Amino acid sequence: MKKKLAFGLIADGNRRWAKENDLPVAQGHAQGFSVVKDVVLPALYDHPDWSTLAVYGFSTENWKRSPREVADLMKLYLKMADEWPKELKEKKIKFTHAGRKDRLPKALVTKLKNLEEETANFENFTLVLCLDYGSQDEIERAVKAGGSDFKKYLEVPSLDLILRSGGEQRLSNFCLWQAAYAEFNFHTKKLPALTSADMKAVLVEFAERQRRKGK
């Protein structure tokens, strides 16, 4: 049976984790990146039911952060764009970028586009990176492109489960349309502290829920 479930991750808590551990903010973000790659993605990729991971990495509002933090984040994404492709292609994971492309560093946009093209034919699993992404912005752009037929221009698929790390309980402009019938898990652990055991527990708990979808 083909995989069909889509998982959304609101990657939160990197800065607070760094502060609690007396580390630079950039190191908190770097550890968060590692958890996405080495903990969250493998838990879903190796699971028989999950087809998609959409990661909310940088929002349209995150440009309001300090110039230094934004610059550090862009450096991390550039590094990611250099280091992740090998593993994604080996595992035949399709990569897509959701979000605006006009404000990101041109070098990063080029790398993301190349990775999309190189993995376009992979069908088993998809990684969606939401970068300079905001759901309201996504919907506005989709309506401009398709009018009443805007749904086919949305960049993220409908989600079945949304996990937010860090203890906050809000969507923060992530996938407002796609979350219509999503289940939610607001995890108390901050992203850099999330473990494989935590992810397993999240998926087991989700499987036990009764999803009625209005029925």
Wavefront OBJ file of the C-alpha trace (Angstrom):
o trace
v 0.000 0.000 0.000
v 1.290 3.439 -0.937
v 2.191 5.805 1.885
v -0.327 8.587 2.299
v 0.030 10.580 5.526
v 1.592 14.064 5.710
v 3.384 15.386 8.797
v 3.930 19.065 9.562
v 6.697 20.212 11.917
v 6.725 23.670 13.455
v 10.391 23.697 14.420
v 10.434 25.753 17.606
v 12.606 26.182 20.682
v 16.101 26.430 19.202
v 16.877 29.826 20.734
v 15.502 28.961 24.160
v 17.391 25.646 24.180
v 20.630 27.467 23.351
v 20.044 30.000 26.128
v 19.298 27.278 28.675
v 22.552 25.543 27.748
v 24.667 28.726 27.655
v 25.289 28.335 23.932
v 25.166 30.814 21.036
v 21.798 31.068 19.316
v 23.366 29.871 16.075
v 24.378 26.641 17.773
v 20.806 26.100 18.900
v 19.619 26.441 15.319
v 22.365 24.101 14.116
v 21.315 21.465 16.654
v 17.702 21.880 15.548
v 18.743 21.276 11.936
v 20.498 18.077 13.016
v 17.408 16.828 14.843
v 15.245 17.369 11.755
v 17.721 15.434 9.598
v 18.713 12.666 12.013
v 15.607 12.202 14.185
v 12.395 13.525 12.616
v 13.001 12.648 8.957
v 14.167 9.037 9.574
v 11.187 8.334 11.876
v 8.807 9.213 9.052
v 10.789 7.998 6.074
v 11.160 4.518 7.597
v 7.499 4.360 8.653
v 5.056 2.531 6.363
v 2.321 5.182 6.589
v 4.010 8.556 6.143
v 4.635 10.094 2.733
v 5.530 13.708 3.503
v 7.354 15.886 6.009
v 6.747 19.642 5.800
v 9.175 21.610 7.984
v 8.395 25.193 8.994
v 11.934 26.497 9.075
v 11.748 30.266 8.489
v 8.562 32.307 8.343
v 7.691 35.476 6.470
v 7.743 37.174 9.877
v 11.167 35.879 10.919
v 12.864 38.666 8.946
v 12.020 40.838 11.971
v 14.666 39.026 14.018
v 18.101 40.553 14.503
v 20.196 40.876 11.308
v 22.862 38.671 12.851
v 20.443 35.842 13.637
v 18.916 36.030 10.155
v 22.379 35.973 8.578
v 23.372 32.963 10.693
v 20.196 31.137 9.674
v 20.809 31.791 5.986
v 24.357 30.430 6.392
v 22.916 27.293 7.951
v 20.447 26.866 5.087
v 23.240 27.307 2.566
v 25.243 24.663 4.418
v 22.197 22.395 4.491
v 21.718 22.858 0.738
v 25.284 21.609 0.247
v 25.239 18.720 2.727
v 21.741 17.228 2.555
v 21.386 16.475 -1.198
v 23.604 13.383 -1.114
v 21.499 11.654 1.526
v 18.201 12.786 0.021
v 19.178 11.388 -3.367
v 20.487 8.148 -1.883
v 17.167 7.623 -0.097
v 15.205 8.843 -3.137
v 13.484 11.597 -1.186
v 11.802 14.257 -3.282
v 12.599 17.802 -2.158
v 10.421 20.865 -2.634
v 10.680 24.429 -1.377
v 7.537 26.208 -0.204
v 7.623 29.963 0.249
v 8.831 33.151 -1.363
v 11.967 33.188 -3.448
v 12.437 36.908 -4.008
v 13.900 37.715 -0.569
v 16.196 34.751 -0.002
v 19.892 34.846 -0.965
v 20.173 34.130 -4.696
v 22.758 31.412 -4.111
v 20.365 29.617 -1.761
v 17.445 29.874 -4.198
v 19.620 28.388 -6.935
v 20.705 25.467 -4.737
v 17.125 24.749 -3.665
v 15.904 24.859 -7.257
v 18.668 22.488 -8.371
v 17.762 20.047 -5.602
v 14.103 20.181 -6.610
v 15.036 19.336 -10.183
v 17.425 16.552 -9.198
v 14.820 14.810 -6.998
v 11.669 15.581 -8.998
v 11.080 11.979 -10.095
v 11.250 10.417 -6.632
v 7.826 9.261 -5.431
v 8.255 7.347 -2.167
v 8.687 10.292 0.202
v 8.673 14.086 -0.004
v 10.456 16.663 2.153
v 8.910 20.134 1.938
v 11.062 22.937 3.320
v 8.936 25.948 4.242
v 11.434 28.783 3.962
v 10.331 32.425 3.889
v 6.911 30.841 4.148
v 3.702 32.160 5.641
v 0.341 30.533 5.082
v -1.477 33.810 4.499
v 1.160 34.787 1.941
v 0.912 31.345 0.312
v -2.869 31.643 -0.030
v -2.631 35.178 -1.410
v -0.090 34.081 -4.034
v -2.199 31.035 -4.914
v -5.331 33.155 -5.401
v -3.424 35.563 -7.640
v -2.215 32.620 -9.716
v -5.410 30.570 -9.882
v -8.387 32.608 -8.732
v -11.153 30.299 -7.536
v -8.956 27.357 -8.589
v -6.261 28.447 -6.127
v -5.982 25.139 -4.257
v -3.804 23.569 -6.938
v -1.286 26.407 -6.479
v -0.781 25.776 -2.769
v 2.760 24.582 -2.110
v 2.149 22.306 0.885
v -0.261 19.331 0.857
v -3.036 18.821 3.399
v -1.542 17.708 6.705
v -2.619 14.846 8.958
v -0.532 15.683 12.014
v 1.196 18.884 13.064
v 3.869 18.703 15.749
v 5.071 21.880 17.376
v 8.094 21.548 19.606
v 8.939 23.957 22.407
v 5.677 24.010 24.340
v 3.913 26.857 22.486
v 0.339 26.152 21.353
v -0.307 28.069 18.158
v 0.108 27.644 14.397
v 2.027 30.883 13.844
v 0.814 31.252 10.251
v 1.746 27.675 9.267
v -0.478 25.798 6.813
v -3.779 27.400 7.837
v -5.656 25.848 4.902
v -3.846 22.513 5.048
v -4.486 22.142 8.787
v -8.282 21.967 8.386
v -8.492 18.380 9.669
v -5.008 17.928 11.056
v -4.375 16.484 14.492
v -2.088 18.504 16.782
v 0.697 17.610 19.164
v 2.201 20.484 21.148
v 5.345 18.902 22.554
v 6.954 20.383 25.637
v 10.475 19.519 24.509
v 12.359 22.084 22.467
v 13.407 20.912 19.004
v 17.133 20.379 19.758
v 16.198 18.043 22.633
v 13.750 15.903 20.636
v 14.780 12.232 20.450
v 13.908 9.212 18.333
v 11.959 7.831 21.291
v 9.943 11.076 21.418
v 9.112 10.791 17.721
v 8.073 7.161 18.112
v 5.779 8.124 20.981
v 4.253 10.953 18.907
v 3.465 8.587 16.036
v 2.077 5.879 18.310
v -0.180 8.389 20.067
v -1.392 9.739 16.718
v -2.248 6.218 15.505
v -4.508 5.771 18.534
v -6.601 8.865 17.834
v -10.041 8.607 16.264
v -10.121 10.959 13.286
v -13.691 11.806 12.353
v -13.101 14.694 9.938
v -16.558 16.103 10.623
v -18.367 12.782 10.439
l 1 2 3 4 5 6 7 8 9 10 11 12 13 14 15 16 17 18 19 20 21 22 23 24 25 26 27 28 29 30 31 32 33 34 35 36 37 38 39 40 41 42 43 44 45 46 47 48 49 50 51 52 53 54 55 56 57 58 59 60 61 62 63 64 65 66 67 68 69 70 71 72 73 74 75 76 77 78 79 80 81 82 83 84 85 86 87 88 89 90 91 92 93 94 95 96 97 98 99 100 101 102 103 104 105 106 107 108 109 110 111 112 113 114 115 116 117 118 119 120 121 122 123 124 125 126 127 128 129 130 131 132 133 134 135 136 137 138 139 140 141 142 143 144 145 146 147 148 149 150 151 152 153 154 155 156 157 158 159 160 161 162 163 164 165 166 167 168 169 170 171 172 173 174 175 176 177 178 179 180 181 182 183 184 185 186 187 188 189 190 191 192 193 194 195 196 197 198 199 200 201 202 203 204 205 206 207 208 209 210 211 212 213 214 215
